[in-house]
Amino acid sequence: MSEQVEKGRAVLVSGASTGLGRACARHLDHLGFQVFAGVRREADAEALRAASSPRLSPVLLDVTREESVAQAVALVSAQVGAHGLWGLVNNAGICVSAPLECVSADQLRHQLETNLIGHHAVIRASLPLVRMAHGRIVNVSSGLGRIASPYLGAYAASQFAKEGYSDALRRELRPFGVGVSVVQPGAIRTPIWEKVSEVGHRTLDGAPAEVAELYRACFLRFLAANDRRARASATRPEAFADAVAHALTARRPKSRYRVGRDSRLTSVLSRVLPDRVLDAAFATIVGDRRLATGSSGYQGAHV
Ligand SMILES: NC(=O)c1ccc[n+]([C@@H]2O[C@H](COP(=O)([O-])OP(=O)(O)OC[C@H]3O[C@@H](n4cnc5c(N)ncnc54)[C@H](OP(=O)(O)O)[C@@H]3O)[C@@H](O)[C@H]2O)c1
């Protein structure tokens, strides 16, 4: 696991109000980092303060708002001075789950704004500080950054993009001694799963009825399967926090960390299975028997 942590090194974690970001911010605080924990509400800042050491400072940060990004980074800069920022953990994220035909252009834009463009804005604003420290950037992607599940097309688009973005960034920042790692969690039970279900139902209900009906049965089965998967997952947020800590402290951090058995399995399957086999596997999961059996009745609209 993590090698020796140099006490007081500064790290900014976005999306620290709940779930993985919160677990990570608290773990890094426990390890002795000076943590700047990005939240969007004062109430979340208060809760984090109460649960952490005085080293942890909540920072108001909405990654989709440029002025918020600028203010947060200015605040960090004023605190760290010439030491710079050792770590930037781009964790904030949302997940739009719905059949792509039901996803509006605005929803897709919001998905990409949060999970990709927002991180880009934070990275650009923070890079002078990270370069100063010859530090590390950790981008949180997903096991779905390599395999696109049906009904998670918008989310997968953001995660596939983040993977490519991170590879390019790692190669560009190498000459400056700045490391870039990607952490790909598998299913870990956090509030994101309830939000996925809520957004999914809302999106389906907001789509034209004749379109929604085409997908409803399979999509609802998919949401139920997702929910079971999250509840049954043995992976805990602490495993994610450990992976981030390794990326921030190891002498030679990995370019990719797969957290959880399902994430590791997805990575292998994406490399060895042909698309036809993956298509059939997903069709079985969502109960689309036309594709699962390869019958000629399949018209290609569903998965
Ligand atoms: N849990 C999993 O199974 C899983 C699997 C693969 C990947 N991931 C990835 O892990 C990351 C964390 O997810 P999680 O499971 O911890 O979900 P979560 O509990 O829903 O946390 C998401 C965090 O992102 C924040 N956020 C959302 N939009 C934001 C914005 N515009 N600006 C700043 N912060 C924003 C949320 O803040 P608010 O509370 O203010 O909304 C919250 O702090 C995400 O990037 C997700 O894609 C999670």
The ligand as an SDF file (V2000), in Angstrom:
LIG
                    3D

 48 52  0  0  0  0  0  0  0  0999 V2000
  -19.9700    4.2700   -6.4760 N   0  0  0  0  0  0  0  0  0  0  0  0
  -19.6880    3.5520   -7.5500 C   0  0  0  0  0  0  0  0  0  0  0  0
  -20.1180    2.3930   -7.6630 O   0  0  0  0  0  0  0  0  0  0  0  0
  -18.8330    4.1400   -8.6450 C   0  0  0  0  0  0  0  0  0  0  0  0
  -18.3860    3.2750   -9.6450 C   0  0  0  0  0  0  0  0  0  0  0  0
  -17.6050    3.7850  -10.6670 C   0  0  0  0  0  0  0  0  0  0  0  0
  -17.2400    5.1230  -10.6670 C   0  0  0  0  0  0  0  0  0  0  0  0
  -17.6950    5.9570   -9.6760 N   0  0  0  0  0  0  0  0  0  0  0  0
  -17.2830    7.3650   -9.7640 C   0  0  0  0  0  0  0  0  0  0  0  0
  -16.8250    7.7870   -8.4830 O   0  0  0  0  0  0  0  0  0  0  0  0
  -17.0680    9.1860   -8.3190 C   0  0  0  0  0  0  0  0  0  0  0  0
  -17.7550    9.4160   -6.9800 C   0  0  0  0  0  0  0  0  0  0  0  0
  -19.0130    8.7480   -7.0130 O   0  0  0  0  0  0  0  0  0  0  0  0
  -19.7920    8.3030   -5.7010 P   0  0  0  0  0  0  0  0  0  0  0  0
  -20.1850    6.9040   -5.8870 O   0  0  0  0  0  0  0  0  0  0  0  0
  -19.0520    8.7160   -4.4910 O   0  0  0  0  0  0  0  0  0  0  0  0
  -21.1180    9.1960   -5.8860 O   0  0  0  0  0  0  0  0  0  0  0  0
  -21.8280   10.2820   -4.9520 P   0  0  0  0  0  0  0  0  0  0  0  0
  -21.9020    9.7880   -3.5440 O   0  0  0  0  0  0  0  0  0  0  0  0
  -23.0770   10.6270   -5.6680 O   0  0  0  0  0  0  0  0  0  0  0  0
  -20.8160   11.5090   -4.9780 O   0  0  0  0  0  0  0  0  0  0  0  0
  -20.6930   12.3390   -6.0830 C   0  0  0  0  0  0  0  0  0  0  0  0
  -19.9820   13.5890   -5.6500 C   0  0  0  0  0  0  0  0  0  0  0  0
  -19.8090   14.4370   -6.7960 O   0  0  0  0  0  0  0  0  0  0  0  0
  -20.3050   15.7260   -6.4460 C   0  0  0  0  0  0  0  0  0  0  0  0
  -20.7280   16.5030   -7.6000 N   0  0  0  0  0  0  0  0  0  0  0  0
  -21.7080   16.2400   -8.4910 C   0  0  0  0  0  0  0  0  0  0  0  0
  -21.7900   17.2340   -9.3970 N   0  0  0  0  0  0  0  0  0  0  0  0
  -20.8310   18.1300   -9.0600 C   0  0  0  0  0  0  0  0  0  0  0  0
  -20.4050   19.3790   -9.5830 C   0  0  0  0  0  0  0  0  0  0  0  0
  -20.9990   19.9470  -10.6450 N   0  0  0  0  0  0  0  0  0  0  0  0
  -19.3770   20.0270   -8.9740 N   0  0  0  0  0  0  0  0  0  0  0  0
  -18.7740   19.4930   -7.8850 C   0  0  0  0  0  0  0  0  0  0  0  0
  -19.1510   18.3380   -7.3220 N   0  0  0  0  0  0  0  0  0  0  0  0
  -20.1570   17.6770   -7.9020 C   0  0  0  0  0  0  0  0  0  0  0  0
  -21.4360   15.4640   -5.4830 C   0  0  0  0  0  0  0  0  0  0  0  0
  -21.7400   16.6510   -4.7760 O   0  0  0  0  0  0  0  0  0  0  0  0
  -23.2380   17.0090   -4.2730 P   0  0  0  0  0  0  0  0  0  0  0  0
  -23.4630   16.1870   -3.0250 O   0  0  0  0  0  0  0  0  0  0  0  0
  -23.1630   18.4580   -4.0340 O   0  0  0  0  0  0  0  0  0  0  0  0
  -24.1840   16.6270   -5.3790 O   0  0  0  0  0  0  0  0  0  0  0  0
  -20.8010   14.3820   -4.6230 C   0  0  0  0  0  0  0  0  0  0  0  0
  -19.9280   14.9590   -3.6930 O   0  0  0  0  0  0  0  0  0  0  0  0
  -17.8950    9.6350   -9.5260 C   0  0  0  0  0  0  0  0  0  0  0  0
  -17.0480   10.2690  -10.4490 O   0  0  0  0  0  0  0  0  0  0  0  0
  -18.4240    8.3180  -10.1020 C   0  0  0  0  0  0  0  0  0  0  0  0
  -18.6250    8.3830  -11.4860 O   0  0  0  0  0  0  0  0  0  0  0  0
  -18.4840    5.4920   -8.6680 C   0  0  0  0  0  0  0  0  0  0  0  0
  1  2  1  0
  2  3  2  0
  2  4  1  0
  4  5  1  0
  4 48  2  0
  5  6  2  0
  6  7  1  0
  7  8  2  0
  8  9  1  0
  8 48  1  0
  9 10  1  0
  9 46  1  0
 10 11  1  0
 11 12  1  0
 11 44  1  0
 12 13  1  0
 13 14  1  0
 14 15  2  0
 14 16  1  0
 14 17  1  0
 17 18  1  0
 18 19  2  0
 18 20  1  0
 18 21  1  0
 21 22  1  0
 22 23  1  0
 23 24  1  0
 23 42  1  0
 24 25  1  0
 25 26  1  0
 25 36  1  0
 26 27  1  0
 26 35  1  0
 27 28  2  0
 28 29  1  0
 29 30  1  0
 29 35  2  0
 30 31  1  0
 30 32  2  0
 32 33  1  0
 33 34  2  0
 34 35  1  0
 36 37  1  0
 36 42  1  0
 37 38  1  0
 38 39  2  0
 38 40  1  0
 38 41  1  0
 42 43  1  0
 44 45  1  0
 44 46  1  0
 46 47  1  0
M  CHG  2   8   1  16  -1
M  END
$$$$
